Amino acid sequence: MLHFSDGVNLDTSGPLRAVHLADGWYVLGAGMSIPVASKEEAEETIRQMTEKKGDKPE
């Protein structure tokens, strides 16, 4: 869990997923928080990261 001084908390546990927050899109999961420019970029990032691990995308 990431805690920010503005009160925002991001749960980075669990599978990779796209999340839209007030300040933009993020890929969260697997212990990571990755800012991205759009939902499409989030989905592409998840696809690429999943393929690199050798897993099939969901």
C-alpha positions in Angstrom: 0.0 0.0 0.0 1.4 3.4 -0.9 0.3 6.3 1.3 0.6 9.9 0.0 0.5 13.1 2.1 -2.7 14.3 0.3 -4.6 11.3 1.8 -4.5 9.1 -1.4 -3.7 5.4 -0.7 -2.9 3.1 -3.5 -3.1 -0.7 -3.1 -0.4 -2.1 -5.2 -1.1 -5.7 -4.2 -2.8 -8.2 -6.5 -2.8 -8.5 -10.2 -2.0 -5.7 -12.6 -4.9 -3.4 -13.3 -5.8 0.0 -14.8 -7.0 2.6 -12.4 -8.2 6.1 -13.1 -7.6 8.6 -10.2 -8.2 12.3 -10.0 -4.7 13.0 -11.4 -4.7 10.5 -14.2 -4.3 6.8 -15.1 -2.1 4.2 -13.3 -1.2 0.6 -13.7 -1.4 -0.9 -10.2 -0.5 -4.3 -9.0 2.4 -6.7 -8.4 3.8 -4.2 -5.9 4.0 -1.4 -8.5 2.4 1.9 -9.3 3.1 3.1 -12.9 1.6 6.4 -14.1 0.4 6.3 -17.7 -1.2 8.8 -20.1 -4.4 7.0 -20.9 -6.6 3.9 -20.4 -5.2 2.6 -23.7 -1.6 3.0 -22.5 -2.5 1.3 -19.2 -4.0 -1.7 -21.1 -0.9 -1.9 -23.4 1.4 -1.7 -20.4 -0.4 -4.5 -18.7 -0.3 -6.6 -21.9 3.4 -6.1 -22.4 4.3 -6.8 -18.8 2.1 -9.9 -18.7 3.7 -11.2 -22.0 7.2 -10.6 -20.6 6.4 -12.8 -17.5 5.3 -15.5 -19.9 1.7 -15.4 -18.6 -1.3 -15.2 -20.9 -3.1 -11.8 -20.7 -6.6 -12.0 -19.1 
